[in-house]
Amino acid sequence: MGLVMELMPGGNLRRLLRDLDVDLLPVLRLRFCEEIADGIASIHNLSPKKRLTHGDLKPENILLTRDLRCKVGDFGSAKIVSYTGQTSTSTTAAEQSPQITLVYAAPERLRKRFCRLRKEQDTYSYGLIVHGILSREMPHETCSSEKEYIDAIQEGFRPDLEAIVEFEKSLDNRKDKEILIVLKSVMTRCWKDSPTDRPGMLSVRDELQRLMSQQKPSDIMRGVAKALDKLKIFEPLESDHRCVPLNCFDVKTRKFAEGWFGLLLASHRQLL
């Protein structure tokens, strides 16, 4: 059996955010937030009777294409819920064996580790991802223990905004400042303590898409080009490279075909 997946040469969002040599313009950060919100909104609304809850959203699970488009990945903790009338049934046992990343988990999951997965928990995680995109920092890096972190979250503690304030001070463009104001508002609304106070991801997506529609395509492309200037992108091996794989997947025939090196080995075996 073979599982063929799309190659994501840009790596993951955490790697990009931690590489401080890569300059991320506000318009590019907005595109990150909008595309991630779009992905989450899509899985939360698969159909009128089904929705998917991711359960472990974090920058490591946001994958990037070569032109830095964001795609949500790693659905190992996800759960599909089917609605029939007044009831809902889960198609997986995610509640019995939760896989969560502590610093991105919603407060209700920290209070009761085996609580039922809800889409509002993804919304909370999204708020922390937006914080990381704006601050270039991982949340709650100062907490020394798991208990200290859980206690702090239950008391209403949220990530430090100092880095975001410094970033805001560095902006002198009115449009850039407007982007930051909207993203900060989305961030703080998404990480509200009560799940009922958090916005739906469809409304977050629509809000950010409206803001994206006001941006010039040339500004967006300039933001991508500036980031790519310093970012090392993994490129797949060319077919004439001496290290080509033994087997290559043919997208037209949908079958695995041996590469030239594999054929050379096969002919060598025949000679032997």
Buried (B, 14 or more C-beta within 10 A) or exposed (E): EEEEEEEBBBBBBBBBBEBEEBEBBBBBBBBBBBBBBBBBBBBBBEEEEEBBBBBBBBBBBBBBBBEBBBBBBBBEBBBBBBEEEEEEEBEBEBBEEBEBBEBBBBBBBBEEEEBBBBBBBBBBBBBBBBBBBBBBBBBBEEBEEEEEBBEBBEEEEBBBBEBBEEBBEEBEEEBBEBBBEBBBEBBBBBBBBEBEEBBBBBEBBBBBBEBBEEBEEEBBEBBBEBBBEEBEEEEEEEEEEEEBBBEBEEEEEEEBEBBEBBEEEEEEEEEE
